Protein backbone atom coordinates (compact mmCIF):
# COMPACT_ATOMS: atom_id res chain seq x y z
CA UNK A 1 0.00 0.00 0.00
CA UNK A 2 1.30 3.44 -0.82
CA UNK A 3 -0.19 5.98 1.57
CA UNK A 4 -0.54 9.66 0.83
CA UNK A 5 -0.98 12.46 3.34
CA UNK A 6 -4.68 11.62 3.85
CA UNK A 7 -3.94 8.76 6.22
CA UNK A 8 -4.10 8.71 10.00
CA UNK A 9 -0.59 9.17 11.43
CA UNK A 10 0.27 7.51 14.74
CA UNK A 11 3.59 7.33 16.55
CA UNK A 12 4.26 5.03 19.48
CA UNK A 13 6.97 3.21 21.33
CA UNK A 14 5.46 -0.26 20.91
CA UNK A 15 3.23 -1.61 18.17
CA UNK A 16 1.62 -4.97 18.97
CA UNK A 17 -0.01 -6.76 16.04
CA UNK A 18 -2.67 -9.29 17.01
CA UNK A 19 -5.28 -8.87 19.73
CA UNK A 20 -5.51 -12.42 21.00
CA UNK A 21 -4.59 -13.36 24.55
CA UNK A 22 -0.84 -13.04 23.86
CA UNK A 23 -1.22 -9.72 22.04
CA UNK A 24 -3.35 -8.18 24.77
CA UNK A 25 -0.86 -9.36 27.42
CA UNK A 26 2.07 -7.90 25.45
CA UNK A 27 0.27 -4.59 24.86
CA UNK A 28 -0.87 -4.22 28.48
CA UNK A 29 2.63 -5.07 29.77
CA UNK A 30 4.19 -2.48 27.46
CA UNK A 31 1.66 0.18 28.46
CA UNK A 32 2.22 -0.53 32.15
CA UNK A 33 5.93 0.11 31.66
CA UNK A 34 5.02 3.62 30.56
CA UNK A 35 5.39 3.01 26.84
CA UNK A 36 2.90 4.57 24.44
CA UNK A 37 1.50 1.39 22.91
CA UNK A 38 -0.73 0.68 19.93
CA UNK A 39 -2.49 -2.68 19.56
CA UNK A 40 -3.88 -3.50 16.12
CA UNK A 41 -6.32 -6.37 15.64
CA UNK A 42 -7.74 -7.33 12.26
CA UNK A 43 -11.07 -8.41 13.76
CA UNK A 44 -13.51 -6.12 15.54
CA UNK A 45 -13.07 -8.00 18.82
CA UNK A 46 -10.24 -9.05 21.12
CA UNK A 47 -9.49 -12.64 22.08
CA UNK A 48 -8.24 -14.10 18.81
CA UNK A 49 -8.60 -17.85 18.45
CA UNK A 50 -9.99 -18.18 21.99
CA UNK A 51 -12.93 -15.99 20.97
CA UNK A 52 -13.38 -17.20 17.38
CA UNK A 53 -13.30 -20.85 18.41
CA UNK A 54 -15.82 -20.12 21.19
CA UNK A 55 -13.56 -21.65 23.82
CA UNK A 56 -14.81 -21.75 27.39
CA UNK A 57 -11.78 -23.05 29.28
CA UNK A 58 -8.08 -22.34 29.73
CA UNK A 59 -5.61 -25.17 30.28
CA UNK A 60 -2.09 -24.67 31.60
CA UNK A 61 -2.78 -22.07 34.27
CA UNK A 62 -2.29 -24.45 37.20
CA UNK A 63 0.21 -27.03 38.37
CA UNK A 64 -0.90 -30.60 37.73
CA UNK A 65 -0.96 -32.96 40.67
CA UNK A 66 -3.15 -34.45 43.37
CA UNK A 67 -3.63 -31.17 45.28
CA UNK A 68 -6.25 -28.65 44.19
CA UNK A 69 -4.40 -25.54 42.91
CA UNK A 70 -4.55 -22.43 45.06
CA UNK A 71 -2.90 -20.07 42.57
CA UNK A 72 -1.85 -19.83 38.94
CA UNK A 73 1.60 -21.04 37.95
CA UNK A 74 2.57 -17.55 36.83
CA UNK A 75 1.69 -14.23 38.42
CA UNK A 76 1.08 -10.98 36.60
CA UNK A 77 -1.37 -10.60 33.74
CA UNK A 78 -1.98 -14.36 33.64
CA UNK A 79 -3.18 -14.33 37.24
CA UNK A 80 -5.17 -11.12 36.64
CA UNK A 81 -7.08 -12.74 33.78
CA UNK A 82 -7.81 -15.86 35.85
CA UNK A 83 -8.95 -13.81 38.85
CA UNK A 84 -11.16 -11.59 36.68
CA UNK A 85 -12.77 -14.61 34.99
CA UNK A 86 -13.44 -16.22 38.37
CA UNK A 87 -15.02 -13.01 39.64
CA UNK A 88 -17.33 -12.51 36.66
CA UNK A 89 -19.48 -15.59 37.08
CA UNK A 90 -20.29 -18.27 39.62
CA UNK A 91 -19.98 -20.78 36.79
CA UNK A 92 -16.29 -19.91 36.34
CA UNK A 93 -14.36 -22.52 38.26
CA UNK A 94 -11.27 -24.68 38.36
CA UNK A 95 -12.03 -28.26 37.36
CA UNK A 96 -9.85 -31.32 36.92
CA UNK A 97 -10.11 -33.04 33.54
CA UNK A 98 -7.96 -36.14 33.35
CA UNK A 99 -4.68 -35.14 34.97
CA UNK A 100 -4.89 -31.39 34.39
CA UNK A 101 -6.75 -28.49 35.97
CA UNK A 102 -8.72 -26.15 33.73
CA UNK A 103 -10.34 -22.81 34.39
CA UNK A 104 -13.82 -22.86 32.88
CA UNK A 105 -15.79 -19.71 32.11
CA UNK A 106 -18.92 -18.69 30.18
CA UNK A 107 -18.29 -17.85 26.53
CA UNK A 108 -17.79 -14.15 25.98
CA UNK A 109 -16.29 -13.51 29.40
CA UNK A 110 -12.69 -13.76 28.21
CA UNK A 111 -13.30 -11.08 25.59
CA UNK A 112 -14.81 -8.81 28.25
CA UNK A 113 -11.83 -9.36 30.57
CA UNK A 114 -9.37 -8.54 27.76
CA UNK A 115 -11.36 -5.43 26.79
CA UNK A 116 -11.35 -4.29 30.43
CA UNK A 117 -7.59 -4.85 30.78
CA UNK A 118 -6.98 -2.67 27.73
CA UNK A 119 -9.47 0.02 28.72
CA UNK A 120 -7.72 0.57 32.06
CA UNK A 121 -4.39 1.43 30.43
CA UNK A 122 -4.02 5.13 29.53
CA UNK A 123 -0.88 4.42 27.48
CA UNK A 124 -2.67 1.88 25.27
CA UNK A 125 -4.59 2.60 22.08
CA UNK A 126 -6.53 -0.35 20.61
CA UNK A 127 -7.38 -0.31 16.91
CA UNK A 128 -9.90 -3.02 16.05
CA UNK A 129 -10.55 -3.88 12.42
CA UNK A 130 -7.00 -2.80 11.51
CA UNK A 131 -4.71 -5.01 9.44
CA UNK A 132 -1.03 -4.34 8.77
CA UNK A 133 -0.38 -4.23 5.04
CA UNK A 134 3.30 -3.32 4.73
CA UNK A 135 6.43 -2.49 6.69
CA UNK A 136 8.77 0.31 5.61
CA UNK A 137 12.41 0.58 6.65
CA UNK A 138 14.96 3.35 7.10
CA UNK A 139 18.62 2.59 7.82
CA UNK A 140 17.83 -1.06 8.56
CA UNK A 141 15.14 -0.27 11.15
CA UNK A 142 11.38 -0.27 10.88
CA UNK A 143 10.36 3.30 10.04
CA UNK A 144 6.63 2.73 9.90
CA UNK A 145 3.91 0.16 9.41
CA UNK A 146 1.11 0.81 6.96
CA UNK A 147 -2.26 -0.60 7.94
CA UNK A 148 -5.81 -0.37 6.73
CA UNK A 149 -8.64 0.11 9.20
CA UNK A 150 -12.29 -0.67 8.56
CA UNK A 151 -13.26 2.47 10.52
CA UNK A 152 -10.36 4.90 9.94
CA UNK A 153 -9.12 3.97 6.48
CA UNK A 154 -5.35 4.01 5.91
CA UNK A 155 -3.09 4.33 8.95
CA UNK A 156 0.65 4.93 9.17
CA UNK A 157 2.10 3.80 12.50
CA UNK A 158 5.66 4.80 13.42
CA UNK A 159 6.84 2.48 16.25
CA UNK A 160 10.19 2.08 17.96
CA UNK A 161 9.47 -1.64 18.53
CA UNK A 162 7.09 -4.16 16.96
CA UNK A 163 5.72 -7.28 18.67
CA UNK A 164 4.19 -9.90 16.35
CA UNK A 165 1.34 -11.72 18.12
CA UNK A 166 -0.60 -12.46 14.95
CA UNK A 167 -0.30 -16.21 15.33
CA UNK A 168 0.76 -16.41 11.68
CA UNK A 169 3.91 -14.30 11.76
CA UNK A 170 2.27 -11.67 9.56
CA UNK A 171 4.48 -8.82 10.78
CA UNK A 172 7.63 -10.90 10.41
CA UNK A 173 6.53 -11.87 6.90
CA UNK A 174 5.79 -8.25 5.93
CA UNK A 175 9.19 -7.21 7.32
CA UNK A 176 10.94 -9.91 5.29
CA UNK A 177 12.30 -11.58 8.42
CA UNK A 178 13.11 -15.28 8.54
CA UNK A 179 9.99 -17.11 9.59
CA UNK A 180 9.36 -20.68 10.67
CA UNK A 181 5.84 -22.03 11.01
CA UNK A 182 5.46 -25.56 12.37
CA UNK A 183 3.96 -28.38 10.36
CA UNK A 184 0.17 -27.94 10.56
CA UNK A 185 -0.36 -31.69 10.99
CA UNK A 186 1.25 -31.67 14.46
CA UNK A 187 -0.20 -30.30 17.68
CA UNK A 188 2.50 -28.50 19.62
CA UNK A 189 2.60 -27.96 23.36
CA UNK A 190 1.06 -24.67 24.44
CA UNK A 191 2.53 -24.33 27.93
CA UNK A 192 6.20 -25.15 28.29
CA UNK A 193 7.76 -22.71 30.77
CA UNK A 194 7.12 -22.03 34.44
CA UNK A 195 8.63 -18.80 35.76
CA UNK A 196 9.72 -18.64 39.40
C-alpha positions as CSV (number, residue, x, y, z in Angstrom):
1,X,0.0,0.0,0.0
2,X,1.3,3.4,-0.8
3,X,-0.2,6.0,1.6
4,X,-0.5,9.7,0.8
5,X,-1.0,12.5,3.3
6,X,-4.7,11.6,3.8
7,X,-3.9,8.8,6.2
8,X,-4.1,8.7,10.0
9,X,-0.6,9.2,11.4
10,X,0.3,7.5,14.7
11,X,3.6,7.3,16.6
12,X,4.3,5.0,19.5
13,X,7.0,3.2,21.3
14,X,5.5,-0.3,20.9
15,X,3.2,-1.6,18.2
16,X,1.6,-5.0,19.0
17,X,0.0,-6.8,16.0
18,X,-2.7,-9.3,17.0
19,X,-5.3,-8.9,19.7
20,X,-5.5,-12.4,21.0
21,X,-4.6,-13.4,24.6
22,X,-0.8,-13.0,23.9
23,X,-1.2,-9.7,22.0
24,X,-3.3,-8.2,24.8
25,X,-0.9,-9.4,27.4
26,X,2.1,-7.9,25.5
27,X,0.3,-4.6,24.9
28,X,-0.9,-4.2,28.5
29,X,2.6,-5.1,29.8
30,X,4.2,-2.5,27.5
31,X,1.7,0.2,28.5
32,X,2.2,-0.5,32.1
33,X,5.9,0.1,31.7
34,X,5.0,3.6,30.6
35,X,5.4,3.0,26.8
36,X,2.9,4.6,24.4
37,X,1.5,1.4,22.9
38,X,-0.7,0.7,19.9
39,X,-2.5,-2.7,19.6
40,X,-3.9,-3.5,16.1
41,X,-6.3,-6.4,15.6
42,X,-7.7,-7.3,12.3
43,X,-11.1,-8.4,13.8
44,X,-13.5,-6.1,15.5
45,X,-13.1,-8.0,18.8
46,X,-10.2,-9.1,21.1
47,X,-9.5,-12.6,22.1
48,X,-8.2,-14.1,18.8
49,X,-8.6,-17.9,18.5
50,X,-10.0,-18.2,22.0
51,X,-12.9,-16.0,21.0
52,X,-13.4,-17.2,17.4
53,X,-13.3,-20.9,18.4
54,X,-15.8,-20.1,21.2
55,X,-13.6,-21.7,23.8
56,X,-14.8,-21.7,27.4
57,X,-11.8,-23.0,29.3
58,X,-8.1,-22.3,29.7
59,X,-5.6,-25.2,30.3
60,X,-2.1,-24.7,31.6
61,X,-2.8,-22.1,34.3
62,X,-2.3,-24.4,37.2
63,X,0.2,-27.0,38.4
64,X,-0.9,-30.6,37.7
65,X,-1.0,-33.0,40.7
66,X,-3.1,-34.4,43.4
67,X,-3.6,-31.2,45.3
68,X,-6.3,-28.6,44.2
69,X,-4.4,-25.5,42.9
70,X,-4.5,-22.4,45.1
71,X,-2.9,-20.1,42.6
72,X,-1.9,-19.8,38.9
73,X,1.6,-21.0,38.0
74,X,2.6,-17.5,36.8
75,X,1.7,-14.2,38.4
76,X,1.1,-11.0,36.6
77,X,-1.4,-10.6,33.7
78,X,-2.0,-14.4,33.6
79,X,-3.2,-14.3,37.2
80,X,-5.2,-11.1,36.6
81,X,-7.1,-12.7,33.8
82,X,-7.8,-15.9,35.8
83,X,-9.0,-13.8,38.8
84,X,-11.2,-11.6,36.7
85,X,-12.8,-14.6,35.0
86,X,-13.4,-16.2,38.4
87,X,-15.0,-13.0,39.6
88,X,-17.3,-12.5,36.7
89,X,-19.5,-15.6,37.1
90,X,-20.3,-18.3,39.6
91,X,-20.0,-20.8,36.8
92,X,-16.3,-19.9,36.3
93,X,-14.4,-22.5,38.3
94,X,-11.3,-24.7,38.4
95,X,-12.0,-28.3,37.4
96,X,-9.9,-31.3,36.9
97,X,-10.1,-33.0,33.5
98,X,-8.0,-36.1,33.4
99,X,-4.7,-35.1,35.0
100,X,-4.9,-31.4,34.4
101,X,-6.7,-28.5,36.0
102,X,-8.7,-26.1,33.7
103,X,-10.3,-22.8,34.4
104,X,-13.8,-22.9,32.9
105,X,-15.8,-19.7,32.1
106,X,-18.9,-18.7,30.2
107,X,-18.3,-17.8,26.5
108,X,-17.8,-14.1,26.0
109,X,-16.3,-13.5,29.4
110,X,-12.7,-13.8,28.2
111,X,-13.3,-11.1,25.6
112,X,-14.8,-8.8,28.3
113,X,-11.8,-9.4,30.6
114,X,-9.4,-8.5,27.8
115,X,-11.4,-5.4,26.8
116,X,-11.3,-4.3,30.4
117,X,-7.6,-4.9,30.8
118,X,-7.0,-2.7,27.7
119,X,-9.5,0.0,28.7
120,X,-7.7,0.6,32.1
121,X,-4.4,1.4,30.4
122,X,-4.0,5.1,29.5
123,X,-0.9,4.4,27.5
124,X,-2.7,1.9,25.3
125,X,-4.6,2.6,22.1
126,X,-6.5,-0.3,20.6
127,X,-7.4,-0.3,16.9
128,X,-9.9,-3.0,16.1
129,X,-10.6,-3.9,12.4
130,X,-7.0,-2.8,11.5
131,X,-4.7,-5.0,9.4
132,X,-1.0,-4.3,8.8
133,X,-0.4,-4.2,5.0
134,X,3.3,-3.3,4.7
135,X,6.4,-2.5,6.7
136,X,8.8,0.3,5.6
137,X,12.4,0.6,6.7
138,X,15.0,3.4,7.1
139,X,18.6,2.6,7.8
140,X,17.8,-1.1,8.6
141,X,15.1,-0.3,11.2
142,X,11.4,-0.3,10.9
143,X,10.4,3.3,10.0
144,X,6.6,2.7,9.9
145,X,3.9,0.2,9.4
146,X,1.1,0.8,7.0
147,X,-2.3,-0.6,7.9
148,X,-5.8,-0.4,6.7
149,X,-8.6,0.1,9.2
150,X,-12.3,-0.7,8.6
151,X,-13.3,2.5,10.5
152,X,-10.4,4.9,9.9
153,X,-9.1,4.0,6.5
154,X,-5.4,4.0,5.9
155,X,-3.1,4.3,9.0
156,X,0.6,4.9,9.2
157,X,2.1,3.8,12.5
158,X,5.7,4.8,13.4
159,X,6.8,2.5,16.2
160,X,10.2,2.1,18.0
161,X,9.5,-1.6,18.5
162,X,7.1,-4.2,17.0
163,X,5.7,-7.3,18.7
164,X,4.2,-9.9,16.4
165,X,1.3,-11.7,18.1
166,X,-0.6,-12.5,15.0
167,X,-0.3,-16.2,15.3
168,X,0.8,-16.4,11.7
169,X,3.9,-14.3,11.8
170,X,2.3,-11.7,9.6
171,X,4.5,-8.8,10.8
172,X,7.6,-10.9,10.4
173,X,6.5,-11.9,6.9
174,X,5.8,-8.2,5.9
175,X,9.2,-7.2,7.3
176,X,10.9,-9.9,5.3
177,X,12.3,-11.6,8.4
178,X,13.1,-15.3,8.5
179,X,10.0,-17.1,9.6
180,X,9.4,-20.7,10.7
181,X,5.8,-22.0,11.0
182,X,5.5,-25.6,12.4
183,X,4.0,-28.4,10.4
184,X,0.2,-27.9,10.6
185,X,-0.4,-31.7,11.0
186,X,1.3,-31.7,14.5
187,X,-0.2,-30.3,17.7
188,X,2.5,-28.5,19.6
189,X,2.6,-28.0,23.4
190,X,1.1,-24.7,24.4
191,X,2.5,-24.3,27.9
192,X,6.2,-25.1,28.3
193,X,7.8,-22.7,30.8
194,X,7.1,-22.0,34.4
195,X,8.6,-18.8,35.8
196,X,9.7,-18.6,39.4
